[in-house]
Amino acid sequence: QSALTQPRSVSGSPGQSVTISCTGTTSDVGGYNYVSWYQQHPGKAPKLMIYGVDKRPSGVPDRFSGSKSGNTASLTISGLQAEDEADYYCCSYAGSHVVFGGGTMLTVV
Amino acid sequence: EVQLVESGGASVQPGGSLRLSCAASGFTFSSYALTWVRQAPGKGLEWVSTIGGSGGTTYYADSVKGRFTISGDISKNTLYLQMNSLRAEDTAVYYCVKGLVKFDSWGQGTLVTVSS
């Protein structure tokens, strides 16, 4: 049950796009189309942003998109806004368990 | 509207026990898997345990297997996490979450501190 690998931090300017990667194995990310992404602001509970690799829950802006290639999933945020500054976590179903990534801090500079 | 309200968090000594509760509303309790996710201070999210909608299937992270037990009471729409043999590394905010392959609703969390 090893954690998925995410970059510790990424940054971008307002209006730009950023992509956060999430690398796992054939036992989790590569083996199932059940990758999800969560946004967490300080002191708040996480919020679901993407599920099923590339699906957006209602209410999540279409600036957020997800994809997957092999054992690596990605979250892309386009048209960065100040309120996007937060921690982002990927997550994958892995059969008998679930695994999260270590988290990526997004800074909007 | 889905609501998940955790309770039971406290400060406890190493080796002690604690039971967390999560009161659920706004959805059919028996139709969905429910999960506990924890977050140690300043750290990332860690999946702890999931119980299937029927209550018949349970899953545990290796880090808590044999020490924690997840259960649900359909009559009370309440999820539980019985935590025994607590260790310092179990110190975290524990979130009650709806789902298994997607966590679409989260509680506000309850803090468990394990310290002597």
Interface residues (C-beta under 8 A of the other chain):
Chain A: Q1 A3 Y32 Y34 S36 Y38 Q40 A45 P46 K47 L48 Y51 G52 P57 D87 Y89 C91 Y93 S96 H97 V98 V99 F100 G101 G102 G103
Chain B: T35 V37 G44 L45 E46 W47 T50 Y59 Y60 A61 D62 S63 Y95 L100 V101 K102 F103 D104 W106 G107 Q108 G109
